[in-house]
Amino acid sequence: MKSMLRRLAISAVAVSVLAGGAQATVGAKVTQDNLPVFNAPVYTQEQYAGYLDSGVTVGVVEVRGNWAKITRNGRVGYTNVNYLTPLETNSADNEYASRVAGYTTRSVVVYRGPSTSSGSVISLPWGTEVFVTGTNGSFCHVESASGAMSGYIPAAYLSRTQPTYTTGYTAREVAVYAQPSASAVWLGTLAQGTAVRIIGEVGECYQVLNADGMSCGYIYKGYVSSSPVEAFEPSIGYANRNVYLYSSPSTSSSVIAALPMGTGVMVIGVSGDFCKVRNTTGSIVGYIPSAYLSHTRPSVDESGSQNGSSGSSIAALKASVEMVDWYDAVDVLQRGSYYTLLNIRNGETIRVKYTTGSSHMDIEPATAADTEKLRQCLGGEWTYVRTPVILIAEGKCIAASLYGEPHGGTDTVSGNNMDGVVCLHLTNSRTHGSDRVDEDHQAAIREAYNWAHS
């Protein structure tokens, strides 16, 4: 009986709330003969109005404590709720089922039954008007205005008033998160000038909705303007010095590639002090500090210097190469991150993923094209011979050595035309099996360093 009482109370309150105080009712059946009914919620002879027999149906308008405010044949009275049991919304005996307007407060799934495991009927956008005809547990039974659509929605996702929104505009490229925190799941990025519907505010973030009302997320309030912002128009830019291309708008993020001064890129967005850029084919996208881009290509003098710089662009990159002890680097390098190898023979860059390895790096090429460039870096075929390369990672250029024979059971990158991993060693890193510092690797590392500083 207690569980039925709980359901009845939830039903009466939920429908009453959605009705905004109107006399919405929930059908119930009397479970005891000679159940007394009173004109007020007090047990006195003066307020006694009559009785109801078991099986009689009534409408429950409100539940307070043990008292149920009921209606039958146009009359209103009060009785003990413990002797009432709710009727199913679609019961033939339920003459009290009513339609109460409600509005979805988020994009919701309409389920076939009062359970998320009952199968979906349709998905409704934020702010959709539905009509509540009853409740079942924590779910409301709803239907469309015509009655053609019906099903169940969690009561927590319905409001008796139509939700409203204000329109804002992104003042810069901005990240969208699943929760009001930069550490939450990243949902995507909005370009400068994007119009968003603001439906809520939590701390330093706005809750925003997309145009069709089907998805929402959170963005930092400081990046939203109340007036329209001009959309960013892509343009050509040129590196005005030797720069790194970063994976996100921060110099602490991983380095995708090293760009020589004068490299042309397409600027496709702005994020704080960084420009979002892509190469001419669109295959590589990353971020460069805005101060390192110019609208015009730097001039090149006869000696090969650009804008009076000493030496060629590659010389500046060489100057930054260092030998880094493995046990210093391992605290900075991030497994799962993508880094870049520089082939010192031809200057090509190879994008790789750091997958495993605690005494050195186990890496995989990012794409099939990167696998082919890796093979060419090794001399055209997989080989055990140690090969000097430069690792560009976490803002550093590090002398390194490749063990270029694919091996192991790890294979996290699909479609790259290589099974397994190859090894990348740094200063004082150790081998897998023998756990020793390999002299040939160390010699190749010194060769890479000497190439850079010759």
N, C-alpha and C positions, 0 to 999 in steps of 0.2 A: 504493500500500500504506500509506503514511503516513496518508492521510486515513481509510482504513478502520481503522487502528490507533487513531486519535484517536476515531473514533465508538465503537469497541468499548470503549475506556477510559472514555469518558463514560458509556456505557450501564451498564457493570459498577459503576462508582462510584455513579451516580445511584440505581440500584435498591438497591444495598447500603446507601446512606445512608437511603433511605426505609424499608428493612427494619429499621433500627436494629441492624444487626450480625447479623441472621439470614442464613442461607445462601440468599439470593435469587440466582437465576441468570439469565444472558442467553444465549440460544442463539447458537452460532457454528459455522462449518463449517471443517474443516481444508483447507488449500489446497496441501499438499505430501505426497507419499508418504514413508513411513518417517520421520514426524515423531517424534523421541524424546520420551518422557514420563518424568519423574523423580518419586521419592517426596518430594523436598524441592527448593526452588528453588536447586539447585547442580548444575553439570555434572560429576558424578563417576560412575565405574563402580559405586560402591557404592550410589548412589541411583537408578541406571537401573531403570525399571519396565517398559519396553516401547516400542511405537511405534504410531502411528495412520496410516492411509492417507488420501490426498486424498478429500474428499467426506464423510468421517465427521462427524457432528454431535456436539458436546459442549456442556456448560453451563459458562459462565464465571462463577465465583463472585467473583473479585477480580483486579485487575490492579495489579501493582507493578513499575515499570520495564519490562523486557522480559519479565517472567515473568507468565504467566496461570495462576491456580489454576483447574483445571477439574474437572468431574465427569462420569462416564460409567458407566452400569450399576452405580450405587451406589458406585463407587470414586472417590477423589480423587487428583489428581496435578498436576504442574507442567510447562508447556511454554512455548515461545517464542511470544509474542503476535503476532509479525510474520507468522506462518503461520496465523492465524485470521482469518476475516471474519465480521462479525455477520450473523445471520439477521433478516429482518423479523419483527415481532411476530406478524403473521397468516400467516406462512409455514407450509405444511403440514408442513415438515421440522422445525419448531421445537417440539420436545416439552418444552422447558425454560421456556417462558413461564410466569410465576407472577404471582399477584395479591398486591400489597403495599398495605396500607392507607396512605392519605395524606390530608392535609387542606389545603384551600385557605387561604392566608394573606392573601387579599384577595378582593374580588369579581372573578371571572375569566370570560372567554369560553372555552368549549370549541369548538375548531375542528375542521373535518372532516379536515384533514390537518395535518402538522407545519409549519404556516406560518400567519401571521396573515392572509394573503391567500387562504386556502383556503375561506373561508366559515364562518359560525358555526353551531353546533348548538344551544347553549343558553348562558345566563349563570347562573353559580352564585354564591351568596352566600359571604361570608367564613365560614370554618370548616366548609364542607361536606366530608363524608367521601366519598372516591372510592377506587377500587382501581386501582393502577398495574400494567399488564400488560407494559410494556416501554417503551423509549425510542427516539427517532429524533432525532439531533442534540441540540439544546437543549430538545426537547419530550418530555414523557412521554405515552404512550398510556394513557388512563384509561377506566374504565367504572363505572357505578353498581353497587350490590350485586347487583341482579337481572340486570345485563348489558344492560338495555333501552336505556341511554344509553352511548354510547362516543364518543371523540374524543381530541383532543390539547390539552394545557395546557403552557405554558412551565414547565420544571422549577423555575425560580426562585420560582414562586408556589405550591409545594407543600412541606409539612412532614410529617415522620413522626409528630409528636405533635400532638394536637388543641390549637389555640390557645385561650387563655382571655382573659377580659376582666373588668374591674371596672366597677361602675356609679358614675357621678358625676352631679352636678346643677349646672346653670348658676346661679351666684349672682346674675347680672344678665344683661341682654341682651348677647349676645356674637357677634362676627363669626367665621365659619368660613372658613379659607383652604385653598387647594389644597396649599400647602407650609407648613412651620413658620416663616413670616415674614409680617409685616403688609404687606409689599410684594408678596406673591404674589397670585395670582388670587383674588378674593373669591367664595366659593361661596354665601353666604347668611348669614342671621342666626338665632340661636336665642333664643327668649324666655326670660325668667327662669323657673327651675324646671324646665326641660327635662331629662329623664333622658337621659344619653348613655352609650354603651359605650366605655370607655377601653381601647384595645388596644396602645398604645405611648406612648413619651415621647421627645421630641427637644428638647434644650435647655430653653427656657422654655415649650414647648408640649406638649399632649397630642394624640396621634392618636386621634380618636374616630370611632365608627361609628354609623350610624343603625339603627333598630330592625329593619329587614329585612335588614341586612348587605350591602346593595348599593352603598352609597356611604360614603366616609369623608373626613375632612379634619382640620384642625388648629385648636385653640383655645388661648388663653393659659391656663396652669395656674392663675394667680391668680384666674380667674373661675369656677373649678369647686370645688364643695363635695362632700365625701364623704357627707354626710347630706342628706336631701331638703330642698329649698327651696320655700317656698310660691310657687305660680305667681302672676304679676302679674295682678291683676284690673283691667280698664279702668275709668276713672272720669272724671267731668267736672272740668275745671280751667279757671281764668280767668287771663288775663294781668294781673298786678298792676302793670304799667308798659307803656310802648310797647316792643315787642320785635321782633326779627327771627326768622323761621322759617328755620333752616339745613337744608341738604341732608344733613348728617351731624353727629354729636355733637361739633362743633368750631366755634368762632367764626371759624376760618380757612377753613371750607368756604363754598360759594356760598350766597347768600341766596335763598330761594324767595319769601318775601313779608314785608311789614312788617305786624305785627298791632298795632292800637291797644289801649291798656289797656282791660280789661274784656271782650276777645274770649273767647268760650267755645270750648274745644277738648276732644276726647276724648283722654285720656292713655292710651296703649296699651302703654307700656313705659318702662323706665329704662335708661340707658346712661351710667354714670359720673355726672357732674354735670349730665346733660341728661335731659329727658323726651322720649320719642318720642310725637308727637301727630298727630292727623288732624283734618280739618274734619268738619262734621256729615254731609256727603255721602260722605266717604271718598275724595274725588278728589284731595286734597292731603295728603301725609304728610311730616313733617319733625321737626326737633329744636329745643327751646327750653331754655335753662338752667333747671334745676329751681327756682332761687331766684326766678325771675320768674313762677312759677305759684302760684295760691292755690286753696283748695277752695271759697271763696265769691267771688261777683262783687263787685268794688270798688263802693262807693256813689258816686252822682253828685249833686253839689249843684246848686242852682238856676242858678248861673252857668255850669254846664256843666263845671266842674272835677271831677275824680275823685280821691277821697281827699285833697282839699286841694291837688292839683297846680295849678300856675299855667297857665291856658289849657287848651284842649281837647287831646285826644290827638293830633290832626293837627298841632297846634302843635309838639309835641316832635319829630315826624318832620321838619317843615319846618326846625327849628333845626339838624338834622344835615346838611342839603343843602349841598354844596360844589361849587365849580368845580375840576375836576381836569384838569391838562394831559395830553393824550393820551400823550405820551412818558413820563410817569410811570405812567399807568394801564396801558399796553400790557405792562409787565413783570409786572403782577399779574393781569390778566384772562386767563382760560384758554380757548383755543379748544375747542369741544366741550362747554363747561359751560353750564348753564341759569341764566339770570338773570331779573330782574323789572323791568318798566317800570311806572311809576306815571303814570296819566292824570291830569294836574293839573286837568282840566275836571270830572271826576266822581269821582275818587278810586279808580277801578277799577285793579286790578293785572293785568298781562299777562305771562305767562311766555313767555320767548323763549330760543332757543339761539344762542350765538355760534359761527358756523360758519367764516367766513373773514374776510380783511381785515387788512392790515398798517398802513395809514394811517388807518383808522377801522374800526368794527365792521360786518360783514355779519351780519344776524340773521334767524332764521326763527321764526315762532310755534310754540309747542310742540304745540298742538292746534287743531282746527277752531274750538273756542270761543274760543281766544286770538286766532285770525285775525280773527274777527268783532269782538272787543273792540278789536283794533288798528285795524280799519277805522273803527270808531266814534270812536276817538281821533283819527283823521285827518279827521273830519267826515262820515263815512258813505261815503266812497269813496276809492280810491287817488288819491294826489295828489303832485305835485312840490313843493308848498308845504311849507316847513320847519315842523315842529311841535314845540313845546317839551314835553319829558317829563322824568321823573326816572328814572335808572338805579339800581337797587338791586343791588349786586354786591360780593362779597368784603368784606362788612361796612361798605360805604360807601353813601351816597345822593349821586348825582352828577348835576348839571344836564347835560342832553343835548338833542339835536335829531334828529328823525326825517326821513329822506327816504323818503316812503311810497309809492313806485311799485315794485312787484316787478320784478326784473330779474336777469340773469345766469343761468349754467348750473348753478350749485350748488343742489342740492335734497336735503338730507339727512334731512328730517323728512317721513315719509309720512303721509297722511291728515289733513293740516292745512288742506286746501282753499286752498293757495297754492303757486304754482310760483315758484321762485327765492328771492331774498332782498330785504330792504330795508336801507337804510343807517342807522347810528346814529353821530352825530358827537359828540365831546367837545371841550373847549377845545383849540384849535390843531391839531385833526386835519385831514387833507387829503382832497381828492376823488380819485376813481379816475383819470379821464382827464387832467385838467389839473394834478394834483398840487399843488393850491394850497389855502390856508385860505379856505373859502367864507364871505363876510361874512354872508350870510343865515343860515347855520347858527350862526355865532357870536352873531348877534342873538337867535336862538331860544334858545340856551343861556343867555344873560343873562336872557331873559324867564323861563325856568324857575327860575333862581336868584333873581330878584327876586320871583317868586311865593312862593317858600319863605320869603323874609326880609322880606316886606312887612308 
